[in-house]
Structures are given as structure tokens and as C-alpha cells.
Amino acid sequence: MTRTLEPQTSAPARVRTAFAQPVIWPLMALIALVVVNVIVTPDFLDIRIENGGLFGNVVDIARNSAPLVLIAVGMTLVVATRGIDLSVGAVAVIAAAVACTRIAAAADEGATTTMIMAVMWALGACLLLGLWNGFLVSVLGIQPIIATLILMVAGRGLAMLITDGNITTVNNAAFTELASGTFLGLPLALIIALVVVAATALLVRRTALGMLVQAVGINPEASRLAGVRSRTIVWTVYVFAAVCSGMAGLIIAANTNSVNANSLGQWIELDAILAVVIGGTALTGGRFSIAGTVVGALLIGTLTRTITNVGIPSEANYLFKAVVIIVVCLLQSPRIRASLRTLLRPDSTKAVRP
């Protein structure tokens, strides 16, 4: 009986294949940051149970990264369609402003039903804002960076109008649970983010939606001629990004039981774009990675905690953050990866003598 031998992949080839994956570099950078934190703070990875919930540095990073994960996941699909959404921070603060003002003005401020209705109003407002962005981009044909810049500039002004320019505080236990509550020991904010990530990944990988998003991002005109409703796809991803931003804004506001239209979610749109790019999604559209985006968001969250643990002066925070991100992006460069593949390739120039 003849046995068919399957070709064996050599170890160097497997290494080269692994390093060719876009997500490997942010993952290695994340592991490196964890190692640095463990060296500086030996009990960094310790996790304890208090009142039925998990607590520790790792849990805190995951909880604090949940809003960024939500926004970055929405941004991923927008970027995959060759777009960009600079208004996610403004949408987040508008959602927080709507929810907090509704709770504060309610007859029974502490009721759970008050919180539910406030959240529905906030997400409804985000839905309209997403429809507005999608209309400008897909129907009127305005460049995405300009179309979303309009709402980015006007959004905080709108939030100021909603809150009358005041810092609105609320006293609602159910609303507070969005940020500080736990479920099965895990932070509720993290669970919300993971549910959205899992649902998004399942939708884009197990249905035709992911292929359609990629087709629109690679060549919108060709996809339209092929029968793809590119306008509908683009409109949908901007609405999805706005709703994700609204959920993130609610979690951020619940963390302090207040909303400050001037500072809530400030510059979070830039962190979201960085998380998307670090995760391997191409700004030119088409290729995208939900898992890579999550790793990128966790990398940024861990980097923020590392800056505090290492004791870097506050005036150097942004510089240190920029250096780390530049290094990760350089490692993802095709030219750098080609150089690394050359170094890892076995030396085949030596002649084999009998």
C-alpha cells in the first residue's frame, strides 16, 4: 500500500507566516508592555475577588479600555469602506448629554426605568447622527473626513446646548452599573464591549456582510456595477459606528455619574483610529481585522497604565505614547517585514559539497 506523504512546513516558514500576520506585532507589543509592568510592579498581574467581582490592574485596564474598544470596532468597518469618522467623540458626548439630562430631569431620578428610557433616547439620537453622517458621505458624496469633521466641530456645541453649558450630574444606581457593575465577576462595561465585538465578528465573518464591506472598500464603483448596494453598505457602517460611540459615551459618563461636554471623550477618535491602524486594518479600505482592532485598543489602554506605573512625567506622556505607537506601526511596514523575512530566511547561498 502506497502512503501519501503530506508536505511538511519547516519551522522557519511557520515563523515567517506568523510574523506576516498584521496582528502579531501589536500583540507582541502588548506582551512587552505587560512584562515591563511586571518588572516595575511585581504584583501587576494579581487578581482578587471582592464582593463577587474581579479586581486588579488587568481588570482595570480591560474595564477602562471598553469604551475605546466599542468605538474602535465601529471605526474598523468605516475604515474598511475607505472612510473615516472623526465625529465619534462628539457622538459619544452627545449620547452622554442626552442620557444625563433625561435622568436629571425625571420625576424619579433613581428609577431603573428612568435609566432605560434615557439610554434609549441617547442611542436614538446616535442613530440619527449616524444617518446624518451616512447621508453626507453616501448620498451627497462628500469626502468622509470633511463630512464627519462637520459633526466633530458642531457636536460638542450641541452637547453644550443640551446641558445648558453645565456639568450635569446624576444619581441613578442602574446608570452607574454600566461602568462599575459586574456580571459573573467580570466588569459589565467589558461584557458589553465583548458582546458587541463577538456579534460584529460573527456578522462580518459568517455572513456576506464582511465580503460586501471589503468589496466596497476595495473598489466602490466596481462593487456598484457588480450589483452591490454600496450606498446602503456605507450608510449602515456609519450608523453602526455612531451607535457604538453612543454606548461608549454612556459608559464614560456612568463612570463619573456626570457629563462635561468640554472634556468627555476628548480625542478618543484619534485613539480609535490608532487602534484600528495598529490592528492591521488598511486605511485604503478593504482589508480589516476585528481581532486586531481589539488588540490595538488594549495596547493603548495598557500603554496608558504603563506610563503611570513607570512614573513618566505627565508632560512627556504624549511623547512616550507616540514613540511606542510609531515603533509598532514601523514593524507593520511591508518594507520592514520584508527585511525581517530576509533575516529569517535560511541561508541558501552556500553550495552543498558532496
C-alpha positions in Angstrom: 0.0 0.0 0.0 1.4 3.4 -1.0 1.3 6.1 1.6 1.0 9.7 0.5 3.3 12.0 2.4 1.9 15.4 3.1 4.4 18.3 2.7 5.8 19.4 6.0 6.1 23.1 6.7 9.5 24.0 8.1 9.8 25.9 11.3 11.3 29.0 9.7 8.4 29.0 7.2 5.9 28.8 10.0 7.7 31.7 11.8 7.7 33.8 8.6 4.0 33.1 8.2 3.3 34.1 11.8 5.2 37.3 11.5 3.4 38.2 8.3 0.1 38.4 10.2 -0.7 42.1 11.0 -2.0 41.3 14.5 1.3 39.7 15.7 3.1 43.0 16.1 0.6 44.8 18.4 0.2 41.5 20.3 3.9 41.3 20.9 4.0 45.0 21.9 1.1 44.3 24.3 3.0 41.4 25.9 6.1 43.6 26.1 4.2 46.3 28.0 2.8 43.7 30.4 6.4 42.4 31.1 7.6 46.0 31.7 4.7 46.5 34.2 5.5 43.2 36.0 9.1 44.3 36.3 8.2 47.6 37.7 5.2 46.3 39.8 5.7 42.6 40.6 2.0 42.2 41.7 0.8 43.7 38.4 -1.0 40.5 37.3 -2.5 39.8 40.7 -6.3 39.5 40.6 -8.5 39.4 43.7 -12.2 38.8 44.3 -14.2 41.4 46.2 -18.0 41.4 46.6 -18.3 38.8 43.9 -16.3 40.8 41.3 -12.8 40.5 39.9 -10.4 43.4 40.7 -6.8 44.1 39.7 -4.6 46.0 37.3 -5.5 43.8 34.3 -9.2 44.0 35.1 -9.0 47.8 35.4 -7.3 48.1 32.1 -9.9 45.9 30.4 -12.7 47.9 32.0 -11.2 51.3 31.1 -10.5 50.1 27.5 -14.1 49.0 27.0 -15.3 52.5 25.6 -12.3 52.6 23.2 -12.9 49.0 22.1 -16.5 49.9 21.2 -15.6 53.0 19.3 -12.7 51.3 17.5 -14.9 48.4 16.4 -17.3 50.8 14.7 -14.4 52.7 13.2 -13.0 49.5 11.8 -16.0 48.9 9.5 -16.0 52.6 8.5 -12.3 52.5 7.6 -12.9 49.2 5.7 -15.2 51.0 3.3 -12.4 53.5 2.6 -13.9 56.1 5.0 -13.1 57.7 8.3 -15.3 59.0 11.2 -13.9 62.0 13.1 -17.2 62.6 14.9 -17.2 59.6 17.2 -16.0 61.6 20.2 -18.7 64.2 19.6 -21.4 61.5 19.2 -20.2 59.9 22.5 -20.6 63.2 24.4 -24.0 63.9 22.8 -25.2 60.5 23.9 -24.0 61.2 27.4 -25.5 64.6 27.5 -28.9 63.3 26.3 -28.9 60.5 28.9 -27.8 62.5 31.8 -30.2 65.4 31.2 -33.1 63.0 30.8 -32.2 61.3 34.1 -31.6 64.5 36.0 -35.0 66.0 34.7 -37.0 62.8 35.5 -39.6 62.8 38.3 -37.9 59.7 39.8 -34.2 60.2 39.1 -33.1 56.9 40.7 -35.6 54.6 39.0 -34.3 51.8 36.7 -37.0 52.7 34.1 -35.6 56.2 34.1 -32.2 54.9 33.1 -33.6 52.6 30.5 -35.6 55.4 28.8 -32.6 57.8 29.0 -30.4 55.2 27.3 -33.0 54.6 24.6 -33.2 58.3 23.9 -29.4 58.6 23.8 -29.0 55.7 21.4 -31.9 57.0 19.3 -30.0 60.3 19.0 -26.9 58.4 17.9 -28.9 56.6 15.3 -29.9 59.9 13.8 -26.4 61.3 13.9 -25.1 58.1 12.1 -27.8 58.6 9.5 -26.6 62.2 9.0 -23.0 61.1 8.5 -24.0 58.3 6.2 -26.2 60.7 4.2 -23.4 63.2 3.7 -20.9 60.5 2.6 -23.0 58.0 0.6 -25.7 60.2 -0.9 -24.1 63.7 -1.3 -20.7 62.2 -2.0 -18.8 64.5 0.5 -15.4 63.2 1.5 -15.7 61.3 4.7 -13.1 63.3 6.6 -14.9 66.5 5.7 -18.4 65.1 6.3 -17.6 63.8 9.8 -15.5 66.9 10.6 -18.7 68.9 10.5 -20.2 66.9 13.3 -16.9 66.7 15.2 -16.9 70.6 15.3 -20.6 71.1 15.9 -21.2 68.0 18.2 -19.7 69.4 21.4 -21.5 72.7 20.8 -24.8 70.7 20.5 -23.9 68.8 23.7 -23.3 72.2 25.4 -26.8 73.3 24.3 -28.3 70.1 25.7 -26.7 70.6 29.1 -27.0 74.4 29.1 -23.2 74.6 29.4 -23.2 73.0 32.8 -21.7 69.8 34.2 -24.7 67.6 34.6 -24.6 65.1 37.4 -27.0 62.3 38.0 -27.8 59.9 40.9 -29.0 56.7 39.4 -27.6 53.3 40.6 -28.6 51.5 37.5 -26.8 54.0 35.3 -23.7 53.7 37.5 -23.7 50.0 37.0 -22.9 50.5 33.3 -19.3 51.5 34.3 -18.8 49.9 37.8 -21.2 47.0 37.8 -20.2 43.3 37.4 -21.8 40.3 35.9 -20.4 36.8 36.6 -17.4 38.5 38.2 -16.5 40.5 35.1 -17.0 44.2 34.6 -20.3 45.0 33.0 -18.6 47.5 30.7 -16.2 44.8 29.4 -19.1 42.4 28.9 -20.9 45.0 26.8 -17.8 45.6 24.7 -17.2 41.8 24.2 -20.8 41.2 23.2 -20.6 43.9 20.6 -17.2 42.6 19.3 -18.4 39.0 19.2 -21.7 40.0 17.4 -19.7 42.1 14.9 -17.1 39.4 14.2 -19.9 36.8 13.7 -21.8 39.1 11.4 -18.9 40.0 9.1 -17.3 36.6 9.1 -20.3 34.3 8.9 -22.5 36.3 6.6 -21.9 38.1 3.3 -21.7 41.5 5.0 -17.9 41.2 5.6 -17.3 40.4 1.9 -19.6 43.3 0.8 -17.8 45.7 3.1 -14.4 44.6 1.7 -15.7 44.9 -1.9 -17.0 48.4 -1.3 -13.6 49.4 0.3 -11.5 47.9 -2.4 -13.4 49.4 -5.3 -16.8 51.2 -4.7 -17.6 51.7 -8.4 -16.8 48.1 -9.4 -18.9 46.8 -6.5 -21.8 49.0 -7.5 -21.6 47.7 -11.1 -21.5 44.2 -9.8 -24.8 44.8 -8.1 -23.7 45.6 -4.6 -25.7 48.4 -2.9 -22.6 50.2 -1.9 -24.6 53.3 -0.8 -26.5 51.1 1.7 -23.4 49.5 3.0 -21.7 52.8 3.6 -24.7 54.2 5.3 -25.0 51.2 7.5 -21.4 51.3 8.8 -21.7 55.0 9.7 -24.9 54.3 11.7 -23.2 51.3 13.4 -20.2 53.5 14.3 -22.4 56.1 15.8 -24.4 53.6 17.9 -21.1 52.1 19.2 -19.8 55.6 20.0 -23.1 56.3 21.9 -22.7 53.2 24.0 -19.1 54.2 24.8 -20.2 57.7 25.8 -22.8 56.2 28.2 -20.1 54.1 29.9 -17.7 57.0 30.2 -20.5 59.2 31.7 -21.6 56.4 34.1 -18.0 56.2 35.4 -18.3 59.7 36.9 -22.1 59.9 37.1 -21.8 63.2 35.1 -21.2 64.7 31.7 -18.9 67.5 30.9 -19.4 68.5 27.2 -16.0 70.0 27.1 -13.9 67.0 28.1 -15.9 63.8 27.9 -14.3 61.6 25.2 -11.9 64.3 24.1 -9.5 63.0 21.4 -10.9 59.5 21.7 -11.5 59.5 17.9 -7.7 59.6 17.4 -7.1 56.7 19.8 -9.8 54.8 17.9 -8.1 55.4 14.6 -4.8 54.4 16.1 -6.3 51.2 17.4 -7.7 50.4 14.0 -4.4 51.0 12.2 -2.3 49.2 14.8 -4.6 46.2 14.5 -3.8 45.9 10.8 -6.8 47.5 9.1 -5.8 49.3 5.9 -6.7 52.9 5.7 -7.0 52.4 1.9 -10.1 50.2 2.6 -10.9 46.6 2.0 -8.8 44.6 4.5 -9.8 44.8 8.1 -9.4 42.9 11.3 -11.8 43.0 14.3 -9.4 40.9 16.5 -6.5 43.2 15.6 -8.6 46.3 16.5 -9.4 44.8 19.9 -5.7 44.1 20.5 -4.8 47.7 19.4 -7.4 49.1 21.8 -6.0 47.0 24.7 -2.5 48.1 23.7 -3.4 51.7 24.0 -5.2 51.1 27.3 -2.2 49.2 28.7 0.2 51.9 27.4 -1.7 54.5 29.4 -1.4 52.4 32.6 2.3 51.7 31.9 3.0 55.4 31.7 1.6 55.8 35.2 3.3 52.8 36.6 6.7 53.6 35.2 6.5 57.2 36.6 6.9 59.1 33.4 6.3 62.8 33.9 2.9 64.0 32.7 4.4 66.4 30.3 6.1 63.5 28.5 3.1 61.2 28.3 2.1 62.0 24.8 5.7 61.8 23.5 6.2 58.4 25.1 2.9 57.2 23.7 3.8 58.5 20.2 7.1 56.7 20.3 5.7 53.4 21.2 2.9 53.6 18.5 5.4 54.7 15.9 7.6 51.7 16.6 4.6 49.3 16.3 3.5 50.9 13.1 7.0 50.7 11.6 7.1 47.0 12.5 3.9 46.6 10.5 5.5 48.3 7.4 5.7 45.9 4.4 9.4 47.0 3.9 10.3 46.3 7.5 8.5 42.9 7.3 10.3 42.1 4.1 13.7 42.8 5.8 12.7 40.6 8.7 11.7 37.8 6.3 15.1 38.1 4.7 16.8 37.7 8.1 14.7 34.7 9.0 15.1 33.0 5.6 17.6 30.1 5.7 20.9 30.8 4.0 20.6 29.1 0.6 23.6 30.8 -1.0 26.1 28.2 0.4 26.8 25.4 -2.0 26.4 21.9 -0.7 29.5 19.8 -1.3 29.2 16.1 -1.7 
